[in-house]
Amino acid sequence: MSHDQLQEGYFGEFGGSFVPPELQEVLSYLNEQFKKYKDEPEFNKELHYYLREYVGRENPLTYAQRISEAWGGAKVYLKREDLNHTGAHKINNVVGQILLAKRMGAKRVIAETGAGQHGVATATACAMFNMDCEIYMGAEDIRRQSLNVFRMELLGAKVIPVSKGQGRLKDAVDEALNDLVQNYKNTFYLLGSAVGPHPFPSMVKHFQSIISEESKRQILEKEGRLPDAVIACVGGGSNAIGAFAHYIDEPSVRLIGVEPDQAPTLTEGVPGIIHGFKCLVLLDEEGNPKPTYSIAAGLDYPGIGPEHSHLKVSGRAEYTTVSNEEVLAAFQELSRVEGIIPALESAHAVAFAKKLAPTLTNDQVIIINLSGRGDKDVEQVFDMLK
Ligand SMILES: *Cc1c(COP(=O)(O)O)cnc(C)c1O
């Protein structure tokens, strides 16, 4: 937790918990339980057991020699979240929260999902931990992501269509929160990114911080020094906050978040409240959250985690955008040059690294957080390139 966090659950002016009293009670209890278990040796022993044996950690910090040579300038390292079970960083948070759910005596896990990736990660872990699993998903998203719906069902989860509102992610979050208020005695809400009311942003950061805990140790082993920059894509902000966490107090390390230029929440957002917390948010002329669009479904969210909002306003981290063309080019280049097909989300970070690397010298080092693998995106890219 950042040292200038004056009040619990706040990052500067951002964060907090703006929810009805019934829900506040449930969240306060969750916060108490999280704080009780997060530093408990038995809990952490079990967490690390599953991170090793099920997720496949620690994953490598790979020196990308050929792309470093192709771009010129800095040495480029890739933190390989793409090698995790289920193919992305999301499983780190899911395993952590599900172990907490078990400790809290929950028999049933609910989650929201947009494109379906968090739903699949949650359904996967619920299968392994033998928990009932129900996933709220917008009716519109269900139509567009039928394969992920099938994956979740295959894993034993029930997918609940939400047709209220626009039938999108936002509406699925609202329904999941309603469910939690009704069923909190046996139900755990497993939230997928570093967003939402307190304690979710702190909890998700805690479980994703394993990324930078490992990468810091690995880069010190390989290079004997800290990186000059860490670059990550930003949707809600969970892979980025995990990749930044252990460097926030190292002022020599530039922290760079990359967004789609069609969902530039941090670059153009203004302070506002969505989903029960305060963050930078993209608003339309009437002051409502603006519909966003990204070719990377995982980055398609009008708000952003409160800590990123604070890191942006305080100047500790930089946020920038890349275009669809740059993302598609990066997707293809990393595939061809390194034999690694990145997720379209992660390709945003690669695209910005391509611009940064040549401005640095050969003895400088950058780490790209490769949040996920691109198998899920191959068909979409095929259609876009055709
Ligand atoms: C979901 C997802 C993201 C975006 O979510 P964050 O919470 O911003 O990390 C990025 N990359 C991949 C591969 C994803 O699946």
The ligand as an SDF file (V2000), in Angstrom:
LIG
                    3D

 15 15  0  0  0  0  0  0  0  0999 V2000
   -8.0380   -8.7510  -18.7740 C   0  0  0  0  0  0  0  0  0  0  0  0
   -6.7340   -8.5450  -19.4230 C   0  0  0  0  0  0  0  0  0  0  0  0
   -6.0730   -7.2940  -19.3970 C   0  0  0  0  0  0  0  0  0  0  0  0
   -6.6620   -6.0570  -18.7950 C   0  0  0  0  0  0  0  0  0  0  0  0
   -6.9700   -6.1030  -17.4580 O   0  0  0  0  0  0  0  0  0  0  0  0
   -6.0920   -5.3490  -16.3510 P   0  0  0  0  0  0  0  0  0  0  0  0
   -6.9070   -5.4750  -15.1260 O   0  0  0  0  0  0  0  0  0  0  0  0
   -5.9110   -3.9290  -16.8070 O   0  0  0  0  0  0  0  0  0  0  0  0
   -4.8020   -6.0480  -16.2750 O   0  0  0  0  0  0  0  0  0  0  0  0
   -4.8150   -7.1990  -19.9770 C   0  0  0  0  0  0  0  0  0  0  0  0
   -4.2350   -8.2560  -20.5770 N   0  0  0  0  0  0  0  0  0  0  0  0
   -4.8300   -9.4640  -20.6410 C   0  0  0  0  0  0  0  0  0  0  0  0
   -4.1290  -10.5850  -21.3240 C   0  0  0  0  0  0  0  0  0  0  0  0
   -6.0980   -9.6540  -20.0700 C   0  0  0  0  0  0  0  0  0  0  0  0
   -6.6870  -10.8570  -20.1330 O   0  0  0  0  0  0  0  0  0  0  0  0
  1  2  1  0
  2  3  1  0
  2 14  2  0
  3  4  1  0
  3 10  2  0
  4  5  1  0
  5  6  1  0
  6  7  2  0
  6  8  1  0
  6  9  1  0
 10 11  1  0
 11 12  2  0
 12 13  1  0
 12 14  1  0
 14 15  1  0
M  END
$$$$
